[in-house]
Amino acid sequence: LGDCYGSSTWYTCCSDFAVMRKGAVMAVSSPALVEQALRETVDPQTLGGWRLHAETTGLVDRVVDTDEEALATIRRFLSYMPSHHAEAPLRAVPKGSDANAGKLGQLLPTRRTQVYDVRKIIVALLDQDSSFELKPQFGKVAVTTLARLDGHVVGIVANNPLFKGGALDNDACDKITSFLVLCD
């Protein structure tokens, strides 16, 4: 939620889920220390800002604007997790969840070579308002989403033809691997 340097950064990097507020900084060393070593001015956001970790390193799962949003995002993430190992995190299916399934024919293109956003397909298949995408700005050729299907929590991995035709790259593979470990 603010500036984070040193060992605290490593805890975040090893976490299953990380939220970062815009304006916060997460780096191994402070700008002052890096400036002393490089003998040049270093911008804190370039060193370890939210954009770097959401788009380039993939260390941040969600980016938010405020501290309150960060706490709400963590609560939402935890709603997909059971409170203990013998409990399934089951929820009632919201009314109207089946309404989007009828739109699948309109969402999928008729030509194989036409691109589309797979996130729209995923949302149409799930319980209403249950899609919770992780790392949306990183490895964009793959989508990793926690969601509910008939009240049950599911993890979804899908190629997204909207970016690079859905061809997997290193970032997408790292994103998928991290998500599979979380789901496991």
C-alpha positions in Angstrom: 0.0 0.0 0.0 3.1 2.2 0.3 6.8 2.0 -0.1 8.2 -1.5 0.5 12.0 -2.3 0.4 14.2 -5.1 1.4 12.9 -8.3 3.0 9.3 -7.2 2.9 9.5 -7.2 -0.8 10.5 -10.9 -0.8 7.5 -11.8 1.3 5.3 -10.2 -1.4 7.1 -12.0 -4.2 6.6 -15.4 -2.4 2.9 -14.8 -1.8 0.0 -16.5 -3.6 -1.8 -13.2 -4.1 -0.5 -9.7 -4.1 -2.4 -6.4 -4.4 -0.5 -3.1 -5.1 -1.9 0.4 -4.8 -1.1 2.9 -7.5 1.7 5.1 -6.3 3.2 2.4 -4.1 6.8 1.2 -4.6 8.1 -2.3 -4.1 11.9 -2.9 -4.7 14.8 -4.7 -3.2 16.6 -1.5 -2.4 15.5 2.1 -1.9 16.0 4.8 -4.5 18.6 6.5 -2.3 20.7 3.3 -2.1 20.3 2.6 -5.9 21.2 6.2 -6.7 24.3 5.9 -4.5 25.4 2.7 -6.3 24.6 4.0 -9.8 25.6 7.6 -9.3 22.5 8.8 -11.1 19.0 9.8 -10.2 16.4 7.0 -10.0 12.7 7.4 -10.3 11.0 5.3 -7.6 8.2 4.3 -9.9 10.6 3.1 -12.5 12.5 1.2 -9.8 9.5 -0.7 -8.5 6.2 1.0 -9.2 2.8 -0.7 -9.8 3.1 -0.6 -13.6 6.5 -2.4 -13.5 5.1 -5.2 -11.3 1.7 -5.5 -13.0 2.9 -5.4 -16.6 6.5 -6.5 -16.7 7.5 -8.7 -13.7 4.0 -10.2 -13.0 4.6 -10.0 -9.3 1.3 -8.2 -8.6 -2.0 -9.9 -9.2 -4.3 -6.9 -8.9 -3.7 -3.1 -9.0 -6.0 -0.7 -7.1 -6.4 3.0 -6.6 -7.0 3.2 -2.8 -6.2 1.4 0.4 -9.9 0.7 0.9 -10.0 -0.9 -2.6 -7.0 -3.0 -1.7 -8.7 -4.4 1.4 -11.9 -5.1 -0.6 -9.9 -6.9 -3.3 -8.2 -9.1 -0.7 -11.7 -9.9 0.9 -13.0 -10.8 -2.6 -9.9 -13.1 -3.3 -10.4 -14.8 0.1 -14.1 -15.4 -0.8 -12.9 -18.0 -3.3 -10.9 -19.9 -0.7 -12.3 -22.3 1.9 -12.0 -21.4 5.6 -10.4 -24.8 6.2 -9.3 -27.9 4.2 -12.6 -29.9 4.7 -14.9 -27.1 3.5 -15.8 -26.3 -0.1 -16.3 -22.6 -0.7 -19.8 -23.0 -2.1 -22.2 -20.1 -2.7 -25.8 -19.9 -4.0 -26.0 -19.3 -7.8 -27.2 -15.7 -8.4 -30.4 -15.3 -10.3 -29.9 -14.5 -14.0 -26.6 -16.4 -14.2 -27.8 -18.5 -17.1 -28.9 -15.4 -19.2 -25.4 -14.9 -20.7 -25.0 -18.4 -21.9 -27.4 -17.8 -24.7 -25.1 -15.0 -26.0 -22.2 -17.4 -26.7 -23.1 -17.7 -30.4 -22.9 -13.9 -30.7 -19.6 -13.7 -28.8 -17.7 -16.3 -30.8 -16.7 -15.3 -34.4 -17.8 -17.3 -37.3 -14.4 -17.3 -39.0 -11.5 -19.1 -37.4 -9.1 -16.3 -38.2 -11.1 -13.6 -36.5 -9.8 -12.6 -33.1 -12.0 -12.2 -30.0 -11.7 -11.6 -26.3 -11.9 -14.9 -24.5 -12.8 -13.1 -21.2 -16.2 -12.3 -22.7 -16.7 -16.1 -23.3 -15.6 -17.0 -19.8 -17.9 -14.5 -18.2 -20.9 -15.8 -20.2 -20.2 -19.3 -18.9 -19.9 -18.5 -15.2 -22.2 -17.5 -12.3 -23.1 -13.9 -12.6 -20.4 -11.4 -11.4 -18.1 -14.2 -10.2 -15.1 -13.8 -12.5 -12.0 -12.6 -10.7 -9.1 -12.3 -13.1 -5.5 -12.5 -11.8 -2.6 -10.7 -13.4 -4.8 -9.1 -16.2 -2.0 -6.8 -17.4 0.7 -9.5 -17.5 1.1 -12.3 -20.0 -2.0 -11.1 -21.8 -2.1 -14.0 -24.2 -3.4 -16.1 -21.3 -6.3 -15.4 -19.0 -6.2 -16.8 -15.4 -9.5 -16.4 -13.5 -11.0 -17.6 -10.3 -14.8 -17.9 -10.6 -17.9 -19.8 -9.6 -19.7 -22.3 -11.8 -23.0 -23.5 -10.3 -21.8 -22.1 -7.0 -18.5 -24.0 -7.0 -15.2 -22.3 -7.1 -13.2 -23.0 -10.3 -9.9 -21.9 -11.8 -9.9 -21.1 -15.5 -6.9 -20.9 -17.8 -7.5 -19.9 -21.4 -5.6 -18.5 -24.3 -6.8 -15.1 -25.5 -6.7 -14.7 -29.3 -7.0 -10.9 -28.8 -3.3 -10.8 -28.0 -0.7 -12.4 -30.3 -3.4 -14.7 -31.6 -3.3 -16.5 -28.2 0.2 -17.9 -28.8 1.8 -18.6 -25.5 4.9 -16.7 -24.6 7.2 -16.8 -21.5 5.2 -14.3 -19.5 1.9 -16.2 -20.1 3.5 -19.5 -19.2 4.9 -18.0 -15.9 1.4 -16.6 -15.2 -0.3 -19.9 -15.9 2.2 -21.9 -13.7 1.7 -19.5 -10.8 -2.0 -19.8 -11.1 -1.9 -23.6 -11.3 0.1 -23.7 -8.1 -2.4 -21.4 -6.4 -5.3 -23.6 -7.5 -3.5 -26.7 -6.3 
